[in-house]
């Protein structure tokens, strides 16, 4: 490195005259070296981690650190054991010590998940291997309410849960740990507004306050393993990649299990054991780092399943005690106009834990339409039907074997759900179930004494004392 005095202004060059005599920075040559090394490390944060903190990094980890610090948006999708949390911990510590008064926030689906980066990676691993990092850190606060790393230069690393309760925090850098598990609404409405410009004292001086080139953009870092393309992260990755291709400060990095084999993070035998344990889809997601999507000829899409995984108003059938006590079902769903309800039955007939179960699905088909009002014709309205919105309100698994019990359960669900149609799998023993459904049947299931007493108490509205 050579001294480049031309890029320094009068205030910077005059600092050596404003420090105590005998200080290391009172020597102008020392001051210029300080500026050069500080600039070099800020532009090459991976070198800072190696040269100052004394950490040994693999080439791919150096690349990740470099891209994290030189882009405002970085998305890293990594396979299992690719040291994602470790590199995040290194970046947070380097960023905090190189940029005074940085406010680094680690947001995760649960506070405990983000806390591991501080307790396991920074405190128990990095600080044990780097005396210089120990000198940079003033204190670590770790209790039930707060997890914060305090640096001597005023920077902090704080762990927050990605929930609505995190409001009120401020950050210059946000790390979204395992961001696929964070609600997109929480990111947009709660965590993203954390971001502010790094508060540096010189920006308040008259000679600098109007210089826009000195403003540092906040940094967003997204870390996760792969998931389904139907998840919001799929669209986010494509958008970030598109921005990178257009020359914007964005970056996408992806690594698969070959990284762990190349650098002896995992052995071939370990990988082979996991390969035998996992089903093909889990293996593709966790180790091959594939964003799973459905086949182009698939009848059902993953989005259809994920959209039906969470219901605000699920349906639950009545219990035997509810029926005997004539108790009203609190989970009954009133039918909408034009709604169609179906009990779909996928049958199984072998009573064995290793075999499939019978699956009974309670499905709602709710009509959807758009109404248009014609201009110029008073009161002229036209309704355009758009089919049905599908909602799976309840699923139940029944072990195969007894066709009588299965038929009784189908009848119970049909009545409780107020169904219109029953779709039955009639292959193999399905015809026997069909014949039973066509007959009058009786449920001879017996209740234990406690449930019987509960049913009688509810029916008679009295309390028995035993």
C-alpha positions as CSV (number, residue, x, y, z in Angstrom):
1,X,0.0,0.0,0.0
2,X,1.1,3.6,-0.7
3,X,0.1,6.8,0.9
4,X,-2.7,8.4,-1.0
5,X,-2.9,11.9,0.6
6,X,-5.0,13.3,-2.3
7,X,-8.2,11.7,-1.2
8,X,-7.9,13.1,2.4
9,X,-9.3,16.5,3.2
10,X,-7.8,19.1,5.5
11,X,-9.8,17.9,8.6
12,X,-8.6,14.4,8.2
13,X,-4.9,15.3,7.8
14,X,-5.1,17.7,10.8
15,X,-6.3,15.1,13.2
16,X,-2.7,14.4,14.3
17,X,-2.6,17.9,15.8
18,X,-5.7,17.3,17.9
19,X,-4.6,14.2,19.8
20,X,-2.5,14.2,23.0
21,X,1.3,14.6,22.4
22,X,3.0,11.2,22.5
23,X,-0.1,9.4,21.2
24,X,0.5,6.9,18.3
25,X,-1.8,9.0,16.0
26,X,0.2,12.2,16.7
27,X,2.7,10.9,14.1
28,X,1.4,11.9,10.7
29,X,2.9,8.8,9.0
30,X,1.1,6.6,11.6
31,X,-2.2,8.5,10.9
32,X,-1.9,7.9,7.1
33,X,-1.2,4.2,7.7
34,X,-4.2,4.0,9.9
35,X,-6.4,5.5,7.1
36,X,-5.0,3.1,4.6
37,X,-5.4,-0.1,6.6
38,X,-8.9,1.0,7.7
39,X,-9.9,1.6,4.1
40,X,-8.3,-1.7,3.0
41,X,-10.1,-3.7,5.6
42,X,-13.5,-2.1,4.9
43,X,-13.1,-2.9,1.3
44,X,-11.9,-6.5,2.0
45,X,-13.6,-7.6,5.2
46,X,-12.6,-11.2,4.6
47,X,-8.9,-10.1,5.0
48,X,-9.9,-8.3,8.2
49,X,-11.3,-11.6,9.6
50,X,-8.1,-13.4,8.7
51,X,-5.4,-10.9,9.5
52,X,-6.8,-9.1,12.5
53,X,-9.1,-11.7,14.1
54,X,-6.7,-14.6,13.1
55,X,-9.5,-16.8,11.7
56,X,-8.8,-19.4,9.1
57,X,-11.5,-19.3,6.4
58,X,-12.2,-21.4,3.4
59,X,-12.3,-19.7,-0.1
60,X,-16.1,-19.9,-0.3
61,X,-16.4,-18.3,3.2
62,X,-14.1,-15.5,2.1
63,X,-16.3,-14.9,-0.9
64,X,-19.4,-14.8,1.3
65,X,-17.9,-12.3,3.7
66,X,-16.7,-10.1,0.8
67,X,-20.1,-10.1,-0.9
68,X,-22.0,-9.5,2.4
69,X,-20.0,-6.3,3.0
70,X,-20.0,-5.0,-0.6
71,X,-23.8,-5.3,-1.3
72,X,-26.8,-3.8,0.4
73,X,-28.8,-7.0,-0.1
74,X,-27.2,-10.5,0.1
75,X,-29.1,-13.8,-0.1
76,X,-27.2,-17.0,0.9
77,X,-29.0,-20.3,0.4
78,X,-26.9,-23.1,1.8
79,X,-27.1,-26.8,2.4
80,X,-27.0,-28.5,5.8
81,X,-23.6,-28.1,7.6
82,X,-22.3,-25.4,5.2
83,X,-21.5,-23.1,8.2
84,X,-24.1,-20.5,7.5
85,X,-24.5,-19.4,11.1
86,X,-20.7,-19.4,11.6
87,X,-20.1,-17.0,8.8
88,X,-22.9,-14.8,9.9
89,X,-21.3,-14.5,13.4
90,X,-17.9,-13.6,11.8
91,X,-19.5,-11.0,9.6
92,X,-21.5,-9.4,12.5
93,X,-18.3,-9.1,14.6
94,X,-16.2,-7.7,11.7
95,X,-18.9,-5.2,10.8
96,X,-19.4,-4.1,14.4
97,X,-15.6,-3.4,15.0
98,X,-14.9,-1.9,11.6
99,X,-17.9,0.5,11.6
100,X,-18.3,2.3,15.0
101,X,-21.8,2.8,16.3
102,X,-23.2,0.0,14.1
103,X,-26.5,-1.5,15.2
104,X,-26.6,-5.1,14.0
105,X,-29.9,-7.0,14.5
106,X,-30.2,-10.7,14.1
107,X,-33.8,-11.6,13.5
108,X,-35.0,-15.2,13.5
109,X,-38.3,-17.2,13.7
110,X,-37.6,-17.8,17.4
111,X,-35.3,-15.9,19.8
112,X,-33.6,-19.1,20.8
113,X,-32.5,-19.8,17.2
114,X,-30.9,-16.3,16.9
115,X,-29.4,-16.6,20.4
116,X,-27.3,-19.5,19.3
117,X,-25.3,-17.3,17.0
118,X,-24.2,-15.2,20.0
119,X,-23.8,-17.9,22.6
120,X,-22.4,-20.8,20.5
121,X,-20.7,-19.0,17.6
122,X,-19.4,-15.7,19.0
123,X,-18.9,-16.4,22.7
124,X,-17.9,-20.1,22.7
125,X,-16.2,-20.4,19.4
126,X,-14.9,-17.1,17.9
127,X,-13.8,-15.4,21.2
128,X,-12.0,-18.6,22.2
129,X,-9.9,-18.5,19.0
130,X,-9.4,-14.7,18.7
131,X,-7.8,-12.6,21.5
132,X,-8.3,-9.5,19.4
133,X,-12.1,-10.1,19.2
134,X,-12.1,-10.5,23.0
135,X,-10.5,-7.0,23.3
136,X,-13.1,-5.5,20.9
137,X,-16.0,-6.8,22.9
138,X,-16.9,-4.9,26.1
139,X,-19.7,-7.1,27.4
140,X,-22.2,-9.7,26.4
141,X,-25.7,-9.5,27.9
142,X,-27.5,-12.8,27.9
143,X,-30.7,-13.2,29.9
144,X,-34.3,-14.2,29.3
145,X,-35.2,-10.7,28.0
146,X,-32.1,-9.5,26.1
147,X,-29.3,-11.0,24.1
148,X,-26.8,-8.2,23.2
149,X,-23.1,-8.0,22.4
150,X,-21.6,-4.6,23.3
151,X,-18.4,-3.4,21.5
152,X,-16.0,-0.9,22.9
153,X,-16.6,1.4,19.9
154,X,-20.3,1.8,20.5
155,X,-21.5,-1.0,18.1
156,X,-24.0,-3.7,19.2
157,X,-25.2,-7.0,18.0
158,X,-28.8,-7.7,19.2
159,X,-31.0,-10.7,18.8
160,X,-34.7,-10.2,18.3
161,X,-37.6,-12.5,17.5
162,X,-39.2,-12.0,14.2
163,X,-42.6,-11.1,15.7
164,X,-44.8,-8.0,16.1
165,X,-43.3,-7.6,19.6
166,X,-39.9,-6.6,18.0
167,X,-41.2,-3.1,17.1
168,X,-39.1,-0.1,18.4
169,X,-35.6,-1.5,17.5
170,X,-33.2,0.3,15.2
171,X,-30.5,-1.2,13.0
172,X,-27.9,-0.4,10.3
173,X,-27.6,-4.1,9.4
174,X,-30.3,-6.8,9.7
175,X,-29.5,-10.5,9.5
176,X,-32.5,-12.6,8.7
177,X,-31.5,-16.0,10.1
178,X,-33.3,-18.9,8.4
179,X,-35.6,-16.4,6.7
180,X,-37.8,-19.0,5.1
181,X,-39.3,-19.5,8.6
182,X,-40.1,-15.7,9.0
183,X,-43.5,-14.3,7.9
184,X,-43.0,-12.0,4.9
185,X,-45.5,-9.6,6.5
186,X,-43.4,-9.3,9.6
187,X,-40.3,-8.6,7.5
188,X,-42.0,-5.8,5.6
189,X,-44.0,-4.2,8.3
190,X,-41.9,-4.7,11.4
191,X,-38.2,-5.5,10.8
192,X,-37.5,-3.6,7.6
193,X,-38.5,-0.3,9.2
194,X,-35.7,-0.9,11.7
195,X,-33.1,0.2,9.2
196,X,-31.4,3.6,9.6
197,X,-28.2,5.3,8.4
198,X,-25.2,4.6,10.6
199,X,-25.0,7.4,13.2
200,X,-21.6,8.9,12.7
201,X,-20.6,12.2,14.4
202,X,-18.9,13.8,11.4
203,X,-22.1,13.9,9.4
204,X,-23.3,16.6,11.8
205,X,-20.5,18.9,10.8
206,X,-21.3,21.7,8.3
207,X,-18.6,20.6,5.9
208,X,-20.0,17.0,5.6
209,X,-23.7,17.1,6.4
210,X,-24.7,17.8,2.7
211,X,-22.3,15.3,1.2
212,X,-24.6,12.5,0.0
213,X,-21.7,10.3,-1.0
214,X,-20.8,9.8,2.6
215,X,-24.2,8.2,3.5
216,X,-23.9,4.5,4.1
217,X,-26.9,2.4,2.9
218,X,-28.2,-0.1,5.5
219,X,-27.4,-3.7,4.9
220,X,-29.9,-6.7,4.6
221,X,-28.5,-10.2,4.9
222,X,-30.8,-13.2,4.2
223,X,-29.6,-16.6,5.3
224,X,-31.6,-19.9,4.8
225,X,-31.6,-23.4,3.6
226,X,-33.6,-24.2,0.5
227,X,-37.4,-24.7,0.5
228,X,-40.3,-24.8,-2.0
229,X,-40.5,-22.4,-4.9
230,X,-44.1,-21.6,-4.0
231,X,-42.8,-20.0,-0.7
232,X,-42.3,-16.3,-0.8
233,X,-38.5,-16.8,-0.7
234,X,-38.6,-18.3,-4.2
235,X,-39.8,-15.0,-5.7
236,X,-37.4,-13.0,-3.5
237,X,-34.4,-15.0,-4.7
238,X,-35.4,-14.4,-8.3
239,X,-35.9,-10.7,-7.7
240,X,-32.5,-10.4,-5.9
241,X,-30.8,-12.2,-8.7
242,X,-32.4,-10.0,-11.3
243,X,-31.2,-6.9,-9.4
244,X,-27.7,-8.3,-9.3
245,X,-27.8,-8.9,-13.1
246,X,-28.8,-5.3,-13.6
247,X,-25.7,-4.0,-11.7
248,X,-27.5,-3.2,-8.4
249,X,-25.7,-3.9,-5.1
250,X,-27.4,-7.3,-4.6
251,X,-26.0,-10.8,-4.5
252,X,-27.2,-14.4,-4.4
253,X,-24.9,-17.3,-3.3
254,X,-25.9,-21.0,-3.2
255,X,-23.9,-23.9,-1.9
256,X,-24.7,-27.7,-1.8
257,X,-23.2,-30.6,0.2
258,X,-20.1,-30.8,-2.0
259,X,-18.8,-27.8,0.0
260,X,-18.9,-29.9,3.2
261,X,-17.0,-32.7,1.5
262,X,-14.5,-30.5,-0.2
263,X,-13.4,-28.8,3.1
264,X,-13.8,-31.9,5.4
265,X,-16.7,-30.4,7.3
266,X,-18.5,-33.7,6.9
267,X,-17.2,-37.1,5.9
268,X,-18.5,-39.1,2.9
269,X,-19.8,-41.8,5.4
270,X,-21.8,-39.1,7.3
271,X,-23.4,-37.9,4.1
272,X,-24.2,-41.5,3.0
273,X,-25.9,-42.2,6.3
274,X,-28.1,-39.1,6.0
275,X,-28.9,-40.0,2.4
276,X,-30.2,-43.4,3.5
277,X,-32.3,-41.8,6.3
278,X,-33.9,-39.0,4.2
279,X,-36.7,-39.3,1.7
280,X,-35.8,-38.0,-1.8
281,X,-37.5,-34.7,-1.3
282,X,-35.9,-33.9,2.1
283,X,-32.5,-34.9,0.7
284,X,-32.9,-32.6,-2.3
285,X,-33.8,-29.7,0.0
286,X,-31.4,-30.2,2.9
287,X,-28.3,-31.4,1.0
288,X,-28.6,-30.8,-2.7
289,X,-29.9,-27.3,-1.9
290,X,-32.7,-27.5,-4.5
291,X,-35.7,-25.2,-4.5
292,X,-38.4,-27.8,-5.0
293,X,-41.2,-27.2,-7.5
294,X,-43.9,-29.4,-8.9
295,X,-43.8,-31.1,-12.3
296,X,-45.3,-29.1,-15.2
297,X,-48.0,-31.8,-15.6
298,X,-48.9,-31.9,-11.9
299,X,-52.6,-31.6,-11.1
300,X,-52.0,-30.1,-7.7
301,X,-49.4,-27.4,-7.0
302,X,-47.4,-27.0,-3.8
303,X,-49.0,-23.6,-3.3
304,X,-52.5,-25.2,-3.2
305,X,-51.2,-27.4,-0.2
306,X,-49.4,-24.6,1.6
307,X,-52.3,-22.2,1.3
308,X,-54.5,-24.8,3.0
309,X,-52.0,-25.7,5.8
310,X,-53.3,-23.0,8.1
311,X,-57.0,-22.2,8.7
312,X,-58.4,-19.4,10.8
313,X,-61.6,-21.4,11.3
314,X,-60.9,-25.1,11.2
315,X,-63.6,-27.7,11.5
316,X,-63.6,-30.4,14.2
317,X,-66.2,-33.2,14.4
318,X,-68.2,-33.9,17.6
319,X,-67.0,-36.5,20.1
320,X,-69.2,-39.4,21.3
321,X,-69.7,-37.5,24.6
322,X,-70.9,-34.4,22.7
323,X,-73.4,-36.5,20.8
324,X,-74.8,-38.3,24.0
325,X,-75.1,-35.0,25.8
326,X,-76.6,-33.3,22.8
327,X,-74.0,-30.6,23.0
328,X,-73.8,-28.1,20.2
329,X,-70.6,-28.4,18.2
330,X,-68.6,-25.2,18.8
331,X,-66.5,-25.9,15.7
332,X,-69.4,-26.2,13.3
333,X,-69.0,-24.0,10.2
334,X,-72.2,-22.5,8.8
335,X,-72.7,-23.1,5.1
336,X,-72.4,-20.2,2.6
337,X,-74.8,-19.7,-0.3
338,X,-73.9,-22.1,-3.1
339,X,-71.3,-23.9,-1.0
340,X,-70.6,-27.5,-1.7
341,X,-69.1,-29.9,0.9
342,X,-67.4,-33.1,0.2
343,X,-66.2,-36.0,2.3
344,X,-63.3,-37.6,0.3
345,X,-62.3,-41.1,1.5
346,X,-58.9,-42.7,0.5
347,X,-59.3,-46.2,1.9
348,X,-56.8,-48.7,3.4
349,X,-57.6,-52.1,4.6
350,X,-54.5,-53.6,6.2
351,X,-54.3,-53.1,10.0
352,X,-50.5,-52.5,10.4
353,X,-48.5,-49.5,11.4
354,X,-46.2,-50.1,8.4
355,X,-49.1,-49.8,6.0
356,X,-51.1,-46.7,4.9
357,X,-54.0,-45.5,6.8
358,X,-57.4,-44.5,5.5
359,X,-57.6,-40.7,5.1
360,X,-60.9,-38.9,5.4
361,X,-60.9,-35.3,4.1
362,X,-63.5,-32.7,4.7
363,X,-63.4,-30.2,1.8
364,X,-65.4,-27.0,1.3
365,X,-66.0,-25.6,-2.2
366,X,-66.9,-21.9,-1.8
367,X,-68.3,-20.2,-5.0
368,X,-66.4,-17.1,-6.1
369,X,-67.6,-14.5,-8.5
370,X,-67.0,-10.8,-9.6
371,X,-69.9,-8.4,-10.2
372,X,-69.6,-5.7,-12.8
373,X,-71.9,-2.6,-13.1
374,X,-72.4,-1.4,-16.7
375,X,-71.8,2.3,-17.3
376,X,-74.6,4.3,-18.7
377,X,-77.2,1.7,-17.8
378,X,-78.7,2.5,-14.4
379,X,-78.9,-0.6,-12.2
380,X,-77.4,-2.9,-14.8
381,X,-75.2,-5.5,-13.1
382,X,-73.6,-8.7,-14.3
383,X,-72.1,-11.4,-12.2
384,X,-69.2,-13.4,-13.6
385,X,-68.6,-16.7,-11.9
386,X,-65.0,-17.8,-11.3
387,X,-65.4,-21.3,-10.0
388,X,-64.8,-22.4,-6.4
389,X,-62.3,-21.7,-3.8
390,X,-61.1,-25.0,-2.2
391,X,-60.6,-25.3,1.5
392,X,-59.6,-28.5,3.3
393,X,-61.2,-27.9,6.7
394,X,-60.3,-31.2,8.4
395,X,-58.2,-34.4,7.9
396,X,-58.4,-37.6,9.8
397,X,-56.4,-40.8,9.6
398,X,-58.0,-44.1,10.5
399,X,-56.0,-47.3,10.7
400,X,-57.3,-49.9,8.2
401,X,-58.7,-53.3,8.9
402,X,-62.2,-52.9,10.3
403,X,-64.5,-51.8,7.4
404,X,-67.5,-51.4,9.8
405,X,-65.7,-48.9,12.0
406,X,-64.5,-47.0,8.9
407,X,-68.0,-46.9,7.5
408,X,-69.4,-45.6,10.8
409,X,-66.8,-42.9,10.9
410,X,-67.6,-41.8,7.4
411,X,-71.3,-41.4,8.3
412,X,-70.4,-39.5,11.5
413,X,-68.2,-37.0,9.5
414,X,-70.8,-36.7,6.8
415,X,-73.4,-35.6,9.3
416,X,-71.2,-33.4,11.5
417,X,-69.7,-31.6,8.4
418,X,-73.1,-31.3,6.8
419,X,-71.6,-32.7,3.6
420,X,-73.4,-32.9,0.2
421,X,-71.3,-35.6,-1.4
422,X,-69.2,-38.5,-0.4
423,X,-66.3,-39.5,-2.7
424,X,-65.3,-43.1,-2.0
425,X,-62.4,-45.2,-3.1
426,X,-64.2,-48.4,-4.1
427,X,-61.1,-50.4,-5.2
428,X,-60.4,-53.6,-3.3
429,X,-62.4,-53.5,0.0
430,X,-64.0,-50.2,-0.9
431,X,-67.1,-51.9,-2.2
432,X,-67.7,-53.5,1.2
433,X,-67.6,-50.0,2.8
434,X,-70.0,-48.8,0.1
435,X,-72.5,-51.6,0.9
436,X,-72.3,-50.8,4.6
437,X,-72.9,-47.1,4.0
438,X,-76.1,-48.0,2.2
439,X,-77.4,-49.6,5.3
440,X,-78.6,-48.4,8.7
441,X,-75.7,-48.8,11.1
442,X,-75.2,-48.5,14.9
443,X,-72.2,-47.3,16.8
444,X,-71.6,-49.5,19.8
445,X,-68.5,-47.7,21.0
446,X,-68.4,-47.6,24.8
447,X,-67.2,-44.6,26.8
448,X,-65.0,-44.9,29.8
449,X,-66.6,-43.9,33.2
450,X,-65.1,-40.4,33.2
451,X,-66.4,-39.5,29.8
452,X,-69.8,-41.0,30.5
453,X,-70.1,-38.9,33.7
454,X,-69.0,-35.8,31.7
455,X,-71.7,-36.5,29.1
456,X,-74.4,-37.0,31.7
457,X,-73.4,-33.8,33.5
458,X,-73.6,-31.8,30.3
459,X,-77.0,-33.3,29.3
460,X,-78.6,-32.8,32.7
461,X,-76.8,-29.6,33.5
462,X,-75.8,-30.9,37.0
463,X,-72.5,-31.8,38.7
464,X,-72.0,-35.3,40.2
465,X,-69.8,-35.7,43.2
466,X,-68.0,-39.0,43.5
